[in-house]
Amino acid sequence: MAHVHSHHINDKFLFSILINFLFIIVEIFYGIQANSVALIADAAHNAGDMFGLFIAWFGYWIAHKKAPPKFTYGFKKATVIAAFLNALLLFLAVGGIVWEALGRIGQHTATASSTVIIIAAIGVLINGLTAYLFAHDRHTDINLKGAFLHMALDALVSLGVIAAGVLMIWTSWHWIDPAVSLMIAGVILISSWSLFRESLDLMLLAVPSAIDLAKLKKLLSHYEGLLGYHDLHVWPLSTTEIALSAHLVVDKAHFNPIFSKNLEIQISQHFPISDITLQLELEDPQRPCETNCLNK
């Protein structure tokens, strides 16, 4: 089932990259025809986002490839790196939009607004469709969340271009275009910050946001036979897989493989942790408990 799902996601990436590539070609062509710097700049912006989509796909693809023996965890961490790079690309996109918008303030360059509106409307449809393809899976994988954000925000940019084009036809106010661009940049910055922060946390092996560490410790503290624990670690293997390891101090009556197996089941039932390693340690009356001792 996981293999089929992987192929399904892979097909989504390849289809999205193809239709966005074709749209960029169309956008550049009509940008030149309409004498629209905005359309050409948006095409360049879309090209950067397509590259971000490619990075996300490559990270997802390589994570599912068989790795050499020295990579004991495989290439799973590639999805985290891809998500982080996508966040940086979103920030660069914001910088590009702001730079272009500030450069156009005060300019009165004539453009074919109707052509700009039509091409931008096509952009809304294509980027909206691409975002829709990743909408469901973005909740379980921040790498796919990055792809979704890129495309959803591109659709938002195109909507802004349409709004600016319509208003310029009605009012002939040329400052509307850069003003809308700056607002869009602000929205992109706010929306992409969470992706950047979460991907950075995963790169630094922080406890993933899907895990409530306090709740996990509470489960351990109420588990029968467990007197204490130390070296508790919870870290991401990829953007979708989480590992846990811990040393458990137990009483003599519970010092057996069944104890650790049952606790593994309890943990996996309450938390999305796929890789659990528990090491049992027998209670030593001569050695006082040093960390995370439980009063039982």
N, C-alpha and C positions, 0 to 999 in steps of 0.2 A: 504493500500500500504506500509506504514512504517513497519507494522507487518511482511509482506512478505519479505521486504528487510532485516529486522532483522534476520529472519530465514535463509535467503540466506547467510548473513555474518557469522552467527553461523556455518552453514554447511562448509563454507570455512575454518574456524578455526579448526574444528574437523578433517577434511580431511587432512589439513596441518600438524597438530600435529601427526596424525597416520603415514603418510608416512615418516615424519622425524624421528619418533621413530624407525621405521623399518630400515631406512637407518643407524642410529646410531649403531644398533645391527650388521648390515653387516660390517660397517666400523671397529668396534672393532675386529670382527672375523678375517677379512683379515689383519688388522693392526698387529695382533699377528702372523698370518701365514707369513706375509712378513717381520717380524722383523722391522716394521716401527714405530718408536716413533712418527713421524710426523702424521701418520694416526690416531694413538690412541689419540694424543693430539687434533687433529682436531675433533675426535669423542667427546671428552670431551667439546670442544668449541661448537660443534653443540648441545650437550646436554644442555649447558647453554642457547643457543639461543632457543631451544625448550621450555625451561622453560620460557623464555621471551615471546614466542608465547602463552604459556599457561596463563601467566599473562595478556597479551593483551586480550585474549579470555575471561578470567574470569571478567576483568573490563568491557568488552562490554556486557557480559551476565548479570552480576549483575545490570548494569545500566538500563536494561530493565525489571527487576523484580519489583514486587509490594513491596513497602517499608512500614514499620510501620508508623502510623500516625505522630509520632514525627519527621520523616524525610519528611518535607513538600516539599522538592525538589526531593524526591526519592533518589536513589543511583547514580544519574547521574555523580557526581564528581568522582566516581570510575574510569571512563575512563581517567580522568586527572592523577590520582594517578598511574594508570597502565602505561600510557605514560612516566611518570617521572621515574618509576622503570625500564622500558625498556631502557631508556637513560643511567641510571646508569649501567645496565647490559652490554650495549655496551662498556662503558668505562672499565669495568672489563675485558671484552673480549680482549680489546686492551692491557691491562696490562698483561694478560695471554699470548698473542701472543708475546709481546716484551720479556717477561721473558723467554719463551721457545726459542725464536730466539737467544737471547744473550747467553743462556746456551749451544747452539749448535755450536756457532762460534768456530772454531778451532778443532771440533771433526771430525773424519773420520769413522763414523759408516756405515757399508755396509747395504744397503736396497734393496729390490726388486723393483726397480724403475718402471718397467712395471706394476706391480700390483698396486702400488701407483697411477700411471697415470689413470688406468682404474677405480679405485674406486673414484678418484677425479672427473673424467668425469661424473660418475653417480651422484655425489654430485652436479655438475653444473646443470644437468638436473632437479633434484629434487628441489633444492633450487631456481632455475630459475622459475620452474613451480609454486612453492609456492609464490614467489614474484609477479609473474604475476597475481595470484588470487587477490592480494591486491593492484595492481598497480592503478586501476581506482579510488578506494575509498580513497586512501591515500591523495588526494587533499582536501577532505572534513572532515577528522577526523585524528588528529595527533596520536591517539591511533593505528589506522590502518596504519598510516605512520610508526610508530615504528615497527609494524609487518613486513611491506614491507622492511624497512631498514635492519632488522635482516636477512631476507632471501636473499635479493639482495647482501648484503655484504658477506654472507656465500657463495653464488655462486662465488663472486669475490675471496674469499679465496681459493676455490677449483680450480679456474682458475690459481691462483698463484702456487698452488701445482703442477698442470699439467705442467706449464711452467718450474718450478724448476726441476721436474722429467725429462723432455725432455732434458733440458740443462745439467743436471748431467750425462745422458746417453752419450751425445755427448762429454762432456769435462772432466767428472770425477772431476769437481770442487765442493767440498762439501760445500763451503761457500755460494753457490748460494741459497740454501734452506733458511737459516736464513736471507739472504739479502732480498729475495723476501718477506719473512714474515714481516720484518720491514717496507717495503714499503706498504704492505697491511694494517698494523696497522695504518700507517699514514693516509691512505685513509679513514679507518673506523672512526678514530678520527675526521677528518674534516667533514665527512658526518653526524656523530651523534651529533655534537655540536649544530646544529640548532634545533634538536629534544629536546635536554636537555634544551636549552634556552627557547624555546617556551612552553614546559611543565612546567618549573619553573615559567614562567610568568603567566600561567593559574592557577597554584596553589596559587599564590600570588594575584589572581583576577585582573591582569592587563587587560587593554583593549585588546581583541583578535586582532590578526594581520589582520583578515578579515574586521575589522572596521577602516575606515579612520575617526579618531576623528575630525580632522580639517574640513572635508567635512560635517560631521554631525552638527557641530556647525554653519557652514555656512548656512545649510538648516534652522536651527532654527532662525538665525539672519535675514533671509529674509522672514520669515513666517508672513503673515498679521495678525495683532491683538496681536502678541506676543511682549511684551515690555521688557521682561527680563526672566532669568531663574537662578536657583541655585540648588545645590545638584544633579547635573547631574552625574549619575553613569552608566557605561557600564561594565559588567562583564560576565565571562563564567559560564554557568550552568553545562556544560559538554564539551567534546571536539568538539561537533557539535552544541550546543545550546547556545544562547547569550541572556542576559537580559538587559533591560534599565529601569531606573527610573529617574524622574526629577520633580522639582517643577517649574511651569510656571506662570509668572506674566502676566496677560492679561488685556486688557481694558474692560470696562463694556459691550460694545456692543458684545464682543466675549466670554463673560463668560457663557458658556453653554456646555453641553455634546457633541454636534455636533462638536465643535471646537477641543476638545481633540481626538475625534474619527477620524476626518479627518487627524489630524496630525499623529496619529498612523498609518494610512494607508500610508501616505507619507513616514514615516520612514521605514516601513516594505517593501515598494516598492524599496527603494534605498539602504537598508542595510539588511544583513542576521540576523535580530534580531527577535527572536520568542516570547519573553516575554516583553511587553512594559507596564509600569505603569507611567501615567502622572497625576500629581496633580495640579489643577488650583488654582491660587490665584488671587483675585481681586486687581487691582491697587489701592494703598492707597496714596492719595495726601499728607497726613500728614507724610508718612514714605518714605524717599528717598530710591531709589533702591541701594542695597549694592553690589551685585555681578552680573556679566554678564548682565549689562544693555544695551539695544539696543536703538540706537538713531533713534527714529521714531516719 
